[in-house]
Amino acid sequence: MSAKAVTCVFGPQRPPDRGPGYGWRDGMMGHGVIGQGVIAGIARHARSRAAMEEIGSAVITPERGVEGDCKGRFKPGGRNRRQVTLIERVDWAAAMAELGANHRWSARRANILVDGLDLPKVAGSVLRIGAVRLIVTVECNPCSRMDAIESGLQAALANDWRGGVCTRVLAGGEIAIGDIILVEQTMETIS
C-alpha cells in the first residue's frame, strides 16, 4: 500500500492526554480542514454474515482496519478498498423515513456512523479522527442483503453515495464515540 500526498496541511491534533474531541467542540478546525463532524457510532462483525456489534471505542490499524472486524484485513496485492466503512446519520435516517422503517444504523453493516458531516464523494479524500487517517477509495454500494433487512433498502441507499464510503487506513490509532472527524484539505493518490 502506498499513497502520495498531493497537498499536506493539517489542523491541530487533539492532545493525547485529553478526552475525545478535546479542543474541537467549539468549532476550532484549524488550517487545512474543510469539514468536521462527530463519530456517533462504531460497529464491527467478527465473521462474515455475523451480527454487528456496536462498541464505544475501537483500535484501527493499517493491517486490520477496525480491530475485531473480519472485513478490514490488509491483503498484499489486493485492492484493499474496504478496510473501514462509514455512513452519515442523516443518510441512514432518510432511507429509514423513505421506507417507513426503524432499523439500527448498524444494520447497514458500516463500521462508523458520522453525524454533522457530509462525507466526501471523491476518491483520494482524507478523513482524520485524532491520529487515524482514512483515504476514501470508493462509494460503499449497498448489496442485495439490504433488502433482506427491509424491502427497498438497497434502492433507498443507492442514490448519491447514501450507502456511505469505503476507506483504506493510512495511519492507525484509537477512536471513540464523540470523537471529531475531519475532512482534510489533503488529497492522496490511491495505488
Contacts in CASP RR format, 6 or more apart in sequence:
PFRMAT RR
TARGET T0000
AUTHOR 0000-0000-0000
METHOD contacts of the structure
MODEL  1
MSAKAVTCVFGPQRPPDRGPGYGWRDGMMGHGVIGQGVIAGIARHARSRA
AMEEIGSAVITPERGVEGDCKGRFKPGGRNRRQVTLIERVDWAAAMAELG
ANHRWSARRANILVDGLDLPKVAGSVLRIGAVRLIVTVECNPCSRMDAIE
SGLQAALANDWRGGVCTRVLAGGEIAIGDIILVEQTMETIS
1 62 0 8 1.000
1 74 0 8 1.000
1 80 0 8 1.000
1 168 0 8 1.000
1 191 0 8 1.000
2 191 0 8 1.000
3 135 0 8 1.000
3 168 0 8 1.000
3 170 0 8 1.000
3 188 0 8 1.000
3 189 0 8 1.000
3 190 0 8 1.000
3 191 0 8 1.000
4 188 0 8 1.000
4 189 0 8 1.000
4 191 0 8 1.000
5 186 0 8 1.000
5 187 0 8 1.000
5 188 0 8 1.000
6 186 0 8 1.000
6 187 0 8 1.000
6 188 0 8 1.000
6 189 0 8 1.000
7 185 0 8 1.000
7 186 0 8 1.000
7 187 0 8 1.000
8 186 0 8 1.000
9 31 0 8 1.000
9 32 0 8 1.000
9 184 0 8 1.000
9 185 0 8 1.000
9 186 0 8 1.000
10 31 0 8 1.000
10 32 0 8 1.000
10 33 0 8 1.000
10 128 0 8 1.000
10 184 0 8 1.000
10 186 0 8 1.000
11 29 0 8 1.000
11 30 0 8 1.000
11 31 0 8 1.000
11 32 0 8 1.000
11 33 0 8 1.000
11 182 0 8 1.000
12 28 0 8 1.000
12 30 0 8 1.000
13 130 0 8 1.000
13 131 0 8 1.000
14 20 0 8 1.000
14 21 0 8 1.000
14 22 0 8 1.000
14 23 0 8 1.000
14 24 0 8 1.000
14 130 0 8 1.000
14 180 0 8 1.000
15 22 0 8 1.000
20 176 0 8 1.000
20 177 0 8 1.000
20 178 0 8 1.000
20 179 0 8 1.000
20 180 0 8 1.000
21 130 0 8 1.000
21 178 0 8 1.000
21 179 0 8 1.000
21 180 0 8 1.000
24 36 0 8 1.000
24 180 0 8 1.000
25 180 0 8 1.000
27 36 0 8 1.000
29 35 0 8 1.000
29 36 0 8 1.000
29 182 0 8 1.000
32 184 0 8 1.000
32 185 0 8 1.000
32 186 0 8 1.000
33 182 0 8 1.000
33 183 0 8 1.000
33 184 0 8 1.000
33 185 0 8 1.000
34 183 0 8 1.000
34 184 0 8 1.000
34 185 0 8 1.000
35 117 0 8 1.000
35 182 0 8 1.000
35 183 0 8 1.000
36 117 0 8 1.000
36 180 0 8 1.000
36 181 0 8 1.000
36 182 0 8 1.000
36 183 0 8 1.000
37 114 0 8 1.000
37 115 0 8 1.000
37 116 0 8 1.000
37 117 0 8 1.000
37 180 0 8 1.000
37 181 0 8 1.000
37 182 0 8 1.000
38 114 0 8 1.000
38 115 0 8 1.000
38 116 0 8 1.000
38 117 0 8 1.000
38 178 0 8 1.000
38 179 0 8 1.000
38 180 0 8 1.000
38 181 0 8 1.000
39 112 0 8 1.000
39 113 0 8 1.000
39 114 0 8 1.000
39 115 0 8 1.000
39 129 0 8 1.000
39 175 0 8 1.000
39 176 0 8 1.000
39 177 0 8 1.000
39 178 0 8 1.000
39 179 0 8 1.000
39 180 0 8 1.000
39 181 0 8 1.000
40 89 0 8 1.000
40 113 0 8 1.000
40 114 0 8 1.000
40 115 0 8 1.000
40 177 0 8 1.000
40 178 0 8 1.000
41 54 0 8 1.000
41 56 0 8 1.000
41 105 0 8 1.000
41 112 0 8 1.000
41 113 0 8 1.000
41 177 0 8 1.000
42 54 0 8 1.000
42 55 0 8 1.000
42 56 0 8 1.000
42 57 0 8 1.000
42 58 0 8 1.000
42 66 0 8 1.000
42 111 0 8 1.000
42 112 0 8 1.000
42 113 0 8 1.000
42 175 0 8 1.000
42 176 0 8 1.000
42 177 0 8 1.000
43 52 0 8 1.000
43 53 0 8 1.000
43 54 0 8 1.000
43 55 0 8 1.000
43 105 0 8 1.000
43 106 0 8 1.000
43 109 0 8 1.000
43 110 0 8 1.000
43 111 0 8 1.000
43 112 0 8 1.000
43 113 0 8 1.000
44 52 0 8 1.000
44 53 0 8 1.000
44 55 0 8 1.000
44 58 0 8 1.000
44 66 0 8 1.000
44 67 0 8 1.000
44 68 0 8 1.000
44 69 0 8 1.000
44 111 0 8 1.000
45 51 0 8 1.000
45 52 0 8 1.000
45 53 0 8 1.000
45 69 0 8 1.000
45 70 0 8 1.000
45 71 0 8 1.000
45 109 0 8 1.000
46 53 0 8 1.000
46 68 0 8 1.000
46 69 0 8 1.000
46 70 0 8 1.000
47 70 0 8 1.000
48 70 0 8 1.000
48 71 0 8 1.000
50 70 0 8 1.000
52 106 0 8 1.000
52 107 0 8 1.000
52 109 0 8 1.000
54 104 0 8 1.000
54 106 0 8 1.000
56 176 0 8 1.000
56 177 0 8 1.000
57 174 0 8 1.000
57 175 0 8 1.000
57 176 0 8 1.000
57 177 0 8 1.000
58 66 0 8 1.000
58 67 0 8 1.000
58 111 0 8 1.000
58 174 0 8 1.000
58 175 0 8 1.000
58 176 0 8 1.000
59 66 0 8 1.000
59 67 0 8 1.000
59 172 0 8 1.000
59 173 0 8 1.000
59 174 0 8 1.000
60 66 0 8 1.000
60 67 0 8 1.000
60 84 0 8 1.000
60 129 0 8 1.000
60 132 0 8 1.000
60 134 0 8 1.000
60 169 0 8 1.000
60 172 0 8 1.000
60 173 0 8 1.000
60 174 0 8 1.000
60 175 0 8 1.000
61 67 0 8 1.000
61 169 0 8 1.000
61 172 0 8 1.000
61 173 0 8 1.000
62 74 0 8 1.000
62 83 0 8 1.000
62 169 0 8 1.000
62 170 0 8 1.000
62 171 0 8 1.000
62 172 0 8 1.000
63 73 0 8 1.000
63 74 0 8 1.000
64 72 0 8 1.000
64 73 0 8 1.000
64 74 0 8 1.000
65 72 0 8 1.000
65 73 0 8 1.000
65 74 0 8 1.000
65 83 0 8 1.000
65 84 0 8 1.000
65 169 0 8 1.000
66 72 0 8 1.000
66 84 0 8 1.000
66 111 0 8 1.000
69 111 0 8 1.000
71 82 0 8 1.000
71 83 0 8 1.000
71 85 0 8 1.000
72 82 0 8 1.000
72 83 0 8 1.000
72 84 0 8 1.000
73 83 0 8 1.000
74 80 0 8 1.000
74 83 0 8 1.000
74 169 0 8 1.000
80 137 0 8 1.000
80 168 0 8 1.000
81 137 0 8 1.000
81 138 0 8 1.000
81 166 0 8 1.000
81 168 0 8 1.000
82 137 0 8 1.000
82 138 0 8 1.000
82 140 0 8 1.000
82 166 0 8 1.000
83 134 0 8 1.000
83 166 0 8 1.000
83 167 0 8 1.000
83 168 0 8 1.000
83 169 0 8 1.000
84 111 0 8 1.000
84 112 0 8 1.000
84 134 0 8 1.000
84 166 0 8 1.000
84 167 0 8 1.000
84 168 0 8 1.000
84 169 0 8 1.000
85 109 0 8 1.000
85 110 0 8 1.000
85 111 0 8 1.000
85 112 0 8 1.000
85 140 0 8 1.000
85 164 0 8 1.000
85 165 0 8 1.000
85 166 0 8 1.000
85 167 0 8 1.000
86 110 0 8 1.000
86 111 0 8 1.000
86 112 0 8 1.000
86 113 0 8 1.000
86 114 0 8 1.000
86 119 0 8 1.000
86 127 0 8 1.000
86 134 0 8 1.000
86 140 0 8 1.000
86 164 0 8 1.000
86 165 0 8 1.000
86 167 0 8 1.000
87 105 0 8 1.000
87 108 0 8 1.000
87 110 0 8 1.000
87 112 0 8 1.000
87 113 0 8 1.000
87 114 0 8 1.000
87 119 0 8 1.000
87 140 0 8 1.000
87 163 0 8 1.000
87 164 0 8 1.000
88 113 0 8 1.000
88 114 0 8 1.000
88 115 0 8 1.000
88 116 0 8 1.000
88 117 0 8 1.000
88 118 0 8 1.000
88 119 0 8 1.000
88 164 0 8 1.000
89 105 0 8 1.000
89 113 0 8 1.000
89 114 0 8 1.000
89 115 0 8 1.000
89 116 0 8 1.000
90 115 0 8 1.000
90 116 0 8 1.000
91 157 0 8 1.000
91 161 0 8 1.000
91 162 0 8 1.000
91 163 0 8 1.000
91 164 0 8 1.000
92 105 0 8 1.000
92 108 0 8 1.000
92 113 0 8 1.000
94 156 0 8 1.000
94 162 0 8 1.000
95 153 0 8 1.000
95 156 0 8 1.000
95 157 0 8 1.000
95 162 0 8 1.000
95 163 0 8 1.000
96 102 0 8 1.000
96 103 0 8 1.000
98 156 0 8 1.000
99 150 0 8 1.000
99 151 0 8 1.000
99 152 0 8 1.000
99 153 0 8 1.000
99 156 0 8 1.000
101 150 0 8 1.000
101 153 0 8 1.000
103 149 0 8 1.000
103 150 0 8 1.000
105 113 0 8 1.000
106 113 0 8 1.000
107 149 0 8 1.000
108 142 0 8 1.000
108 146 0 8 1.000
108 157 0 8 1.000
108 163 0 8 1.000
109 145 0 8 1.000
110 140 0 8 1.000
110 163 0 8 1.000
110 164 0 8 1.000
112 175 0 8 1.000
112 181 0 8 1.000
114 181 0 8 1.000
117 181 0 8 1.000
117 183 0 8 1.000
119 127 0 8 1.000
119 136 0 8 1.000
119 161 0 8 1.000
119 164 0 8 1.000
119 165 0 8 1.000
119 183 0 8 1.000
120 127 0 8 1.000
120 136 0 8 1.000
120 165 0 8 1.000
120 183 0 8 1.000
121 139 0 8 1.000
121 160 0 8 1.000
121 161 0 8 1.000
121 165 0 8 1.000
122 136 0 8 1.000
122 187 0 8 1.000
123 136 0 8 1.000
123 137 0 8 1.000
123 138 0 8 1.000
123 190 0 8 1.000
124 135 0 8 1.000
124 136 0 8 1.000
124 137 0 8 1.000
124 187 0 8 1.000
124 188 0 8 1.000
124 189 0 8 1.000
124 190 0 8 1.000
125 135 0 8 1.000
125 136 0 8 1.000
125 183 0 8 1.000
125 184 0 8 1.000
125 187 0 8 1.000
126 133 0 8 1.000
126 134 0 8 1.000
126 135 0 8 1.000
126 136 0 8 1.000
126 170 0 8 1.000
126 183 0 8 1.000
126 184 0 8 1.000
126 186 0 8 1.000
126 187 0 8 1.000
126 188 0 8 1.000
127 133 0 8 1.000
127 134 0 8 1.000
127 135 0 8 1.000
127 136 0 8 1.000
127 167 0 8 1.000
127 181 0 8 1.000
127 182 0 8 1.000
127 183 0 8 1.000
127 184 0 8 1.000
128 134 0 8 1.000
128 181 0 8 1.000
128 182 0 8 1.000
128 183 0 8 1.000
128 184 0 8 1.000
129 175 0 8 1.000
129 179 0 8 1.000
129 180 0 8 1.000
129 181 0 8 1.000
129 182 0 8 1.000
130 173 0 8 1.000
130 175 0 8 1.000
130 179 0 8 1.000
130 180 0 8 1.000
131 171 0 8 1.000
131 172 0 8 1.000
131 173 0 8 1.000
132 169 0 8 1.000
132 171 0 8 1.000
132 172 0 8 1.000
132 173 0 8 1.000
132 174 0 8 1.000
132 175 0 8 1.000
133 169 0 8 1.000
133 170 0 8 1.000
133 171 0 8 1.000
133 172 0 8 1.000
133 184 0 8 1.000
134 167 0 8 1.000
134 168 0 8 1.000
134 169 0 8 1.000
134 170 0 8 1.000
135 167 0 8 1.000
135 168 0 8 1.000
135 170 0 8 1.000
135 188 0 8 1.000
135 190 0 8 1.000
136 165 0 8 1.000
136 166 0 8 1.000
136 167 0 8 1.000
137 165 0 8 1.000
137 166 0 8 1.000
137 167 0 8 1.000
137 168 0 8 1.000
137 190 0 8 1.000
138 165 0 8 1.000
138 166 0 8 1.000
139 161 0 8 1.000
139 163 0 8 1.000
139 164 0 8 1.000
139 165 0 8 1.000
139 166 0 8 1.000
140 161 0 8 1.000
140 163 0 8 1.000
140 164 0 8 1.000
140 165 0 8 1.000
140 166 0 8 1.000
141 158 0 8 1.000
141 163 0 8 1.000
142 153 0 8 1.000
142 154 0 8 1.000
142 157 0 8 1.000
142 158 0 8 1.000
142 163 0 8 1.000
143 154 0 8 1.000
144 154 0 8 1.000
146 152 0 8 1.000
146 153 0 8 1.000
146 154 0 8 1.000
146 157 0 8 1.000
147 153 0 8 1.000
147 154 0 8 1.000
156 162 0 8 1.000
157 163 0 8 1.000
157 164 0 8 1.000
168 190 0 8 1.000
170 188 0 8 1.000
END
